[in-house]
Amino acid sequence: MTPLSPLRIALLTYATKPRGSVVHTLELAEALQDLGHHVCVYALDKDGSGFYRSLRCPHQTIPAQPVTGNIDALIQQRIQEFVDFLANINTTYDCYHAQDCISANALLSLKEKGSIPHFLRTVHHIEDFNSPYLQRCQDQSIRRADRCLCVSLHWQVALQEGYGIAASRVFNAVDNQRFSPHSDGLESELKTRLGLSGWPIYLTVGGIEPRKNSLTLLHAFIQLRQQYPQAQLVIAGGATLFDYEAYRQEFFAVAQQTNLQIGKSLILPGVITDADLPALYRSADAFVFPSLKEGWGLVVLEAMASGLPVLVADQPPFTEFLTAQEALLVDPNDPQALATEMAKLPNPLIAQKLSEAGLRRSADYSWARSALAHAEVYHQFLQSQADQEPVPVRR
C-alpha cells in the first residue's frame, strides 16, 4: 500500500451538534475526502434534525431515543444504538475511527464480535468521572483501541504516563476562509437580534459548565463591569450529553445576586447556527476562554482567525501553540487576575497587536494539513497490521 492510495474511512462521533470533537470530525472528513479518500461520517442524532451544517461527504445519522435513568443508563443506551446500527450496514472500511468514548466503545463491541477487524480512537482529552461505569468506559475505549491519536502534546504525554500508550499526534485546525476578519454583512442584523449594543463585547463559546470555568468567568466579568459598566458577556453554545444543572443554578444565582441582567449584560443565545457563527465572532470585541480542560481549543483558533484579541488559561494545551505575544495568558482559577487581563483587551494598542499575531498563528493550522497527518497515521497503522499477519505455509 502506497502513502497516496485512497482509503475507505468510517469516522464516528457522538452527536450532530457543534461540540469540539464533532466539529473536528466533520472538518476532518471533508478534508480527507478532498485528498481522494472515501469517507463516511456516522453520528448519533437525538432530535432527528441532522447535522448542524451541510456536509460535502457521505454521512449517516443514527436515531438516538430518549432515555429514562441516570447518566450511566444514557451512555449505555447510546453505545448500544451505535452498535445496533453499525451491525446492519453492508459497507466495510479500511479504518474505523472513533472520536469519543461512546463511539469507541461501540466499535470495541463490534470488534469483539468479529464484525470489524480493528478501530482507532482519538483522545481529545481525558475526563475525571465520578461514575465507575463511565470511568470504565473511558479507560477501555483508550486501552483497547488498536491505535490512539491525540491533538496536543499535553494529552500525548498524559496517555503515555497514565496508560503506557504511545499515541500518534495529529493537529486541529481552522477554516481560514470561513473564519476571517472580513465582514459578510450579517453582523449588524445579528447584533440587533441578540441585543449586542454594549461595549466592550466579550465572547466565549462552549456553554455554561464546570470544564469551561463559567463561574470564574462570571465573577471576573462582575468585577470588570466596575471599570466597563456597559460591557456585555456573550456565552454561546451549550449542547452536551451531561447534566450540569446544579452548576448552572449556582451560575444564575450569582448573576441574580449581583443584579446582572440576562439578555442585557449577560447574553445567552444557546447553540449558534453555523451560518451565524462567523458573524458572531466579528461582532465581538474580544474572546475570553479560561477553560480548565481542553483537547486543543478549536474555538480559540476560530476567534483568532476572525481577528479577535484572545485571552486563554495559562496552561496546556493553549500554551503549546500560543505565547504571550499572541494571547493574554491568565491563571484560570483567579477571578481577579482574569478581570484585570480582560480589562486590557479593549486597549486599541493591545487589541491590534494580539489580533495581528493571532491571524498569523491561526494561518498555520489548516484542515488539509490535519488530513494529511491523519492519512499518514492510517497508512502506518494498516501497514503494521499487515506486517503482523501470519505468512501462509506452502505445502
N, C-alpha and C positions, 0 to 999 in steps of 0.2 A: 504494500500500500504506500503510495507516494504522498508527501505532505499536501499536495494540491488535489488529491482525489476527493470528490464530493461524498459527504456522509449523510445518512438518514438519522436525524436527531429528534428525539422527543424531549421537550422542555416542560417541566411541571411546576406549577405554582399554586398556592393555596387559595387564591382569591382573584377576583376580577377588578377590584377597586385599587386606586393608586397608592399602595404602600411601597416602600423602598424596594423590596425583593421582587414585587410584581412588576414595577417599572423596569427594573434590571432585566427581568425575564423577557418582557416584550421587546425592549430595545435590542437586547442580545439576539433574540430570534430573528428580527428583521435584518440585523447586520450580518448574521450567519447566512441568511437567505441571499443577501446581496453578494456574498462571496461564492455562491453557487451550491451551497448545501441545501438539503431538503429538510425543512424544519416544520414541526407541528407543535403548537403550544396546547397543553391541557391544563384547565383551571377549574376549580370549584366555583360555582355561581349560586349564591344563596338566595338571590331575589329574582333571578330569571332575566335580568336586564343586560347581561353580557358584559363585555369589557368596557372600561371607561373611555376607550378610544378605539377607532378602527385599526385593523391590523392588515399589513401587507403580506402576511404569510398564513398558511393554513392553521386553523385552531379549532379546538373542541371545548365547549363549556360543559361542565358536569353538574347536573342538578344537585343542589345541597338542600336537604329538607330541614324544617325546623326541628329543634332538639329540646326535649324536656329533661332537665337534670343539670348537673354541675358541669364545670369546665372539662373534667375528665371524660364525662359522657359525650360532650360536644366533640372533643378531639378524636375519641374512639369512633364516633359515627362518621366524622369527616374522612378519617383514614379508610374506613370501610367503603364509603361512597366512591372514593378513588379506586379502590381495589375492584369493586363490582363493575365499574365502568371499563377500566382498562383490561380486565379479564376477558371482555367480549369484543375487543377491537381485533380486526384482522391484519392490521399493518404491523410489521416488525421494523425495528430500528437498530442501527449500529450502536447508538448511545442513548441511554435513558438517564436523563439528568434532572435531579430534583433540586429546587431552590429553597427548600424549607423542610422542617421536621415532619410535617404531615405527609407531604407527597413522598418524602424519602421512606417513611415507614410503610407506605402503600407499596412502593417498589420493592422494599425488603420482603414484604409478604408475598409478592408475585415471584420474586427470585426463589424464595424458599419452596414455592410450589412448582418450580421449574418452568414457569411461564416466560421469564426473561433470564438472560444469562448473567447480567451484572447491572449495577447502577452507580452513578456518580452523584455526589452531593456537594453543593456549595454551602459553606457555613458562613453566613453573613455576620452573625455574632452569636454568642453563647449566653443563654438565659440562666438565671438562678431561680428555678421553680420551687415553690413550696410543696407542690403536689408530687409525691413519689412517682405516680404514674407518668406525669408529664416529664419529670426528670429522666425516667427510664426511657421514654420515647425519644427524647433528645439524644441521650447517650447512645442508644443503639442505632439511631439514624446516622450518627457520626462514626462510631466504632465499626459498624458492619457495612458501611459503604465501601465499594471497591476502590474508589478514589475520592478524596476530598479536595475541594478547591476553596479558596477564600480570596477576598478582595483587598485585604490590608495586611501589612507586616505584623501589626498588633495581634490579629487573630491567627495568623500563621504561627506565631510564637506560642500563643495560648494553646493551639491544637498540639503542638509538639510537646509542650511542657505538661499539659493536662491529660492528653490522650496518647502521647507517643506516636502521633501521626504527622508525617511529613506532607503537608498539604501543598498543592500547586497554587501559586499566586497568580491571579488574573487581575483585571482592572475594572473599576467602574468608569463611567464616562458621562458626557452630556451632549445633547444635540445643540451645537452652537449656531445652527441655522434657525432653529425654533426659539431658543432662549437667547435673546440678544438685547442690547440697549435701544434698538431701533423701534420706534412706535409703529403699531399696526392700526392705530386709530380707535382701538377699543377701550383705551384707558379711561377716557372721560366718562363714558357710559357706565363702566364697571365701578368707578369711584362713586358715582351718583347712586348706583344700585346698592352698594354696600355701605354707603354713608361715610365714605372716606373724605372728610373735609378738614381734618386737623393737620397739625404739623408739630414735630415730625411724625411720620407714619412708620412704625416698626412692624415688620412682618416676621412670622415664624410659621413653619409648615410641619404638621405632624399630629395635631390634636392635643387634647389635654390628657396626659398620662404620666406616671412616675418616671419612666425612662426618658421622656422628653424634658423632665425637670420643670414642668409647667408652674408649680407653686413657687419655686425660687424665682423664676422669671416674673411672675405676678408681683411678688414682694419687691423686686427690683424696679418694676415699672411704677409701682405706687410711690416709691421714693423718687424716681425720676420726674414724676409729674410736679414735684415741688419746684423744679427748675423749668420744666416744659409743661405748663398746665393744659395746653391744647394738644398734647401728644395723644396718639392713638396706638393701641397694640392690636394687631390682627393675628389671631391664631387660626390658621386654616387647616383643613384635613380632619382626620379623626376616625376613619373606618378601621376597625380592628376586631379580631376574634375575641379578645379578652374583655372582661367586665371591670372597669376601673371606677365604678360608681362611687365608692367611698372616697376615693381620691378626688373625683370631680365635685362631690358635695363639699369637701373641705375647700377646694378651689373657689367655688361660688360663695361659700360662707365668708371667706376672706374678702372677696370682691364686694359683697354686700356690707360687711362691717366697715369698710373704708369708703363707702359711697361711690364705688367705681361703677359707672353706668354701663351696662351691657347694651350694645347697639350704638353707643356714643363714644365712650373712651375705650371700651373693650369690644372688639368686633369679632364675632364667632360665626363665620359663614359656613362652617362644615366643609364637606368634601367639595373642592372646586372642580368645575368641569375642565376637561382637557383643553377646550377652546379658550377658556378664561385664564388659565394658569400663567402663560407668558405675560399677559397684560397685568395680572395681579402683581407679579414681581416688579414690573416697571412702574406700578402705581405707588410703590412704597419708597421710602427714603433710606431705609437700612434693613438689613436682615440679621436677626439675632437667633442663635441656635446653641444654647448652653446645655445640649443633650448630654446625659450621663453615660449612655452606651449606644454606639452606632457601629454598623458594619463598615461604613465609609462616610455616608452623609451626602446622598445624591442631591438633596435639595440645596446644599451649600454650593455645589458646582452650578446648579441651575441659577441660583441667585447671583453668583459671580459672573456667569456668562451673560446675565441680564444687566450687568453694570452696577449692581448694588454693593456698597461697602458692607463688609460682613464681620460679625462677631461670633466666635465659637468658643467652646470649652477648651481650656489649655491642657489637652490630653490627647493621646492617640484615640482614634486614627486621624483626627484632624491635623495633628502636628506632624504627621507623615508627609502631608502634601502642602501644608500651609506654614508660613513663617510670620513673624510679627510685622513684616513688610507687606504681607498680603491679607492679613485679617487681624482684628483685635482678639487677643487670646486672654481668657479670664478664668479664674477659679470658679467652676460652676456651682460650688457649694456656698459661695459668699455673695448674698444678695446686694450688700453694699458695694462690693467691688464690681459686681455686674452693673449696678445702676451707674456707677462712676464711668465705666467704659462705654455704656450705652449713650451717656451724655456727650461723649466725644464724637460720635458718629455724624451728627448734623453739621459739625465744623466743616466748612467747604474745603479747606486745605487737606484735612484728614480724609474726608469722603472721596475727594478726587484721587488722592494717592492710592487709597485702598481699591477704589473702583478700577483704576488703570492696571494695577498689579493683579487684581482678581481676573480681569479679562485676559491677561496674558497667561495666567496659570490655568484657567479653565480651558483655554485653547489647546493645552497639552493632552487632554483626555477626550478621545473620540471613540464612538462605538465600533468603528471599523477596526481600530487598534485592539479593542477588547475582544472582538470576534476572532481576530487572528490569533490572539493568545489562547482563547478557548479552543479553537480548532487544533492548535499545536498540542494542547493537553489531550484532546480526544484521540488524535493520531498516536501519540506516545502511549496512551493507555491501551488502545486497541493492539498496537504492536507488542506491548508487554504481555497482553493476554494471549496473542498468537504464539509468542515465544514459549509460553508455559504449556501449550497444548502438547500432549504426548505424540511422538512420531510413530506413525503406523509401522508395524513389524511386517516385513515382506516374508512370504513363505514360498 
